[in-house]
């Protein structure tokens, strides 16, 4: 199991994950990241999440991947 960190950013600032989350493999990591983004979008927060990005890093602070919230929201109509 690896420990990963989910940091969120926008032009207004950064939310740093201090605790981290243990994941077993990349598929589990991808699924957890998607659920985390969807949870934030569906909860209380900014009216428009399109400029937010999730940065997933390992315990050495190396970026594993980046997930723009806009990829989970689709396009504006």
C-alpha positions in Angstrom: 0.0 0.0 0.0 1.1 3.5 -0.8 0.2 6.7 0.9 -1.0 9.5 -1.4 -2.0 13.1 -0.9 -4.9 14.9 -2.5 -4.2 18.7 -2.9 -6.7 21.0 -4.4 -5.9 24.3 -6.1 -7.5 27.2 -7.9 -6.5 30.7 -8.7 -7.7 31.7 -5.2 -5.3 29.3 -3.4 -4.4 25.8 -2.4 -5.9 23.2 0.0 -3.1 20.9 1.2 -3.8 17.4 2.3 -1.7 16.9 5.5 -3.0 13.4 6.4 -2.9 11.4 3.1 -4.8 8.3 2.1 -3.5 4.7 1.7 -4.3 3.1 -1.6 -3.5 -0.4 -3.0 -3.0 0.3 -6.7 -3.4 2.9 -9.4 -7.0 1.8 -10.2 -8.0 2.3 -6.6 -6.2 5.7 -6.6 -8.0 6.8 -9.8 -11.4 5.8 -8.4 -10.7 7.5 -5.0 -9.6 10.7 -6.8 -12.8 10.7 -8.9 -15.0 10.2 -5.9 -13.2 13.0 -4.0 -13.8 15.4 -6.8 -17.5 14.4 -7.2 -18.0 14.7 -3.5 -16.7 18.3 -3.4 -18.7 19.3 -6.5 -21.9 17.9 -4.9 -21.3 19.5 -1.5 -21.2 23.1 -0.4 -18.5 25.3 -1.9 -17.9 27.6 -4.8 -20.7 28.1 -7.3 -18.4 27.0 -10.1 -15.7 24.4 -9.6 -14.4 24.5 -13.2 -11.2 26.2 -12.4 -10.2 23.8 -9.5 -7.7 21.0 -10.0 -6.9 18.0 -7.9 -3.1 17.2 -7.6 -2.4 13.7 -6.5 1.1 13.3 -5.0 3.1 10.5 -3.3 4.9 10.6 0.1 7.9 12.2 -1.6 5.7 15.0 -2.9 6.1 13.8 -6.5 3.0 14.4 -8.6 1.4 11.2 -9.8 -1.4 12.8 -11.8 -3.5 15.9 -12.0 -7.3 15.8 -12.4 -9.0 19.1 -13.5 -12.5 19.3 -11.9 -13.8 20.5 -15.4 -13.1 17.0 -16.7 -15.7 15.7 -14.2 -18.2 18.5 -14.9 -18.5 18.6 -18.6 -19.1 21.8 -20.6 -21.2 24.8 -19.8 -24.4 25.1 -21.9 
